[in-house]
Amino acid sequence: MATQPSIVTRDVDKIAAQTGNVYESVVVISKRARQIAINIKEELNNKLADFATTVDNLEEVFENREQIEISKFYERLPKPTNTALDEFMEGKVMYRKRSDEIVVKPE
């Protein structure tokens, strides 16, 4: 998996073209990014819950190689904002306006 650079120049006109307004596009992208981040966090917490210990004594807590590998995998994932922006630009994000509120539907 290739890591994407943190800073990428984006064409604002292409982003705005999706909704007709750059600010609406940013709202849609941000709501989708929030959904992605929540899903990733829940998935990571579920995987790390298996390693949770009830022991409060620091001498009995040890490093688990599998736990470290799981954490490193999630650290290397693309940022939710990049994923959401890519999905939005590819037309994979379903959204609709309900009165003045933009609602984003996950896939």
C-alpha positions as CSV (number, residue, x, y, z in Angstrom):
1,M,0.0,0.0,0.0
2,A,1.5,3.3,-1.1
3,T,1.2,6.2,1.4
4,Q,-0.3,9.3,0.0
5,P,1.5,12.6,0.8
6,S,-0.2,14.8,3.4
7,I,-0.4,17.9,1.3
8,V,-1.9,17.5,-2.2
9,T,-3.0,20.4,-4.5
10,R,-6.7,20.0,-5.3
11,D,-8.7,21.7,-8.0
12,V,-11.4,23.6,-6.1
13,D,-13.5,23.9,-9.2
14,K,-13.8,20.2,-9.6
15,I,-14.7,19.8,-5.9
16,A,-17.4,22.5,-6.2
17,A,-18.7,21.0,-9.4
18,Q,-20.1,18.0,-7.6
19,T,-22.6,20.1,-5.6
20,G,-22.5,23.5,-7.3
21,N,-21.0,25.0,-4.2
22,V,-17.5,24.4,-2.7
23,Y,-18.8,24.8,0.9
24,E,-21.5,22.2,0.4
25,S,-18.9,19.9,-1.1
26,V,-16.7,20.4,1.9
27,V,-19.5,19.7,4.3
28,V,-20.3,16.4,2.5
29,I,-16.7,15.4,2.5
30,S,-16.3,16.2,6.2
31,K,-19.4,14.3,7.2
32,R,-18.2,11.3,5.2
33,A,-14.7,11.6,6.7
34,R,-16.2,11.6,10.2
35,Q,-18.1,8.4,9.4
36,I,-15.0,6.7,8.1
37,A,-13.0,7.8,11.2
38,I,-15.7,6.5,13.6
39,N,-15.8,3.1,11.7
40,I,-12.0,2.8,11.8
41,K,-11.9,3.7,15.5
42,E,-14.6,1.2,16.4
43,E,-12.8,-1.5,14.4
44,L,-9.5,-0.8,16.1
45,N,-11.0,-0.7,19.6
46,N,-12.8,-4.0,19.0
47,K,-9.5,-5.6,17.9
48,L,-7.5,-4.1,20.8
49,A,-10.3,-5.1,23.3
50,D,-9.0,-8.6,23.1
51,F,-5.7,-7.5,24.6
52,A,-7.3,-5.4,27.4
53,T,-6.2,-6.4,30.9
54,T,-7.8,-5.7,34.2
55,V,-4.4,-5.7,36.0
56,D,-3.4,-2.2,37.2
57,N,0.1,-3.3,38.2
58,L,2.7,-2.0,35.7
59,E,5.1,-4.9,36.3
60,E,2.5,-7.3,35.0
61,V,1.7,-5.4,31.9
62,F,3.8,-6.5,28.9
63,E,4.1,-5.6,25.3
64,N,2.2,-7.8,22.9
65,R,3.8,-8.0,19.5
66,E,0.4,-8.7,17.8
67,Q,-1.1,-5.7,19.5
68,I,1.7,-3.5,18.2
69,E,1.3,-4.8,14.7
70,I,-2.4,-4.1,14.7
71,S,-1.8,-0.5,15.9
72,K,0.9,0.0,13.3
73,F,-1.4,-1.2,10.5
74,Y,-4.1,1.3,11.5
75,E,-1.5,4.1,11.7
76,R,-0.5,3.4,8.1
77,L,-4.1,3.6,6.8
78,P,-4.9,6.7,4.7
79,K,-6.4,9.6,6.6
80,P,-10.2,9.6,6.6
81,T,-10.3,13.0,5.0
82,N,-8.2,11.7,2.0
83,T,-10.4,8.7,1.7
84,A,-13.6,10.7,1.9
85,L,-12.3,13.2,-0.7
86,D,-11.3,10.4,-3.1
87,E,-14.7,8.8,-2.7
88,F,-16.5,12.1,-3.2
89,M,-14.5,12.9,-6.4
90,E,-15.2,9.4,-7.8
91,G,-18.9,9.8,-7.2
92,K,-19.1,7.1,-4.6
93,V,-20.6,9.2,-1.8
94,M,-24.4,9.4,-1.8
95,Y,-25.8,12.6,-0.3
96,R,-29.0,14.5,-0.4
97,K,-30.3,17.8,0.9
98,R,-33.1,17.7,3.4
99,S,-34.3,21.3,3.8
100,D,-31.0,23.1,4.5
101,E,-29.1,20.2,6.0
102,I,-26.8,17.9,3.9
103,V,-27.2,14.2,4.8
104,V,-24.4,11.8,3.8
105,K,-25.2,8.1,3.4
106,P,-22.5,5.6,4.0
107,E,-21.8,2.9,1.5
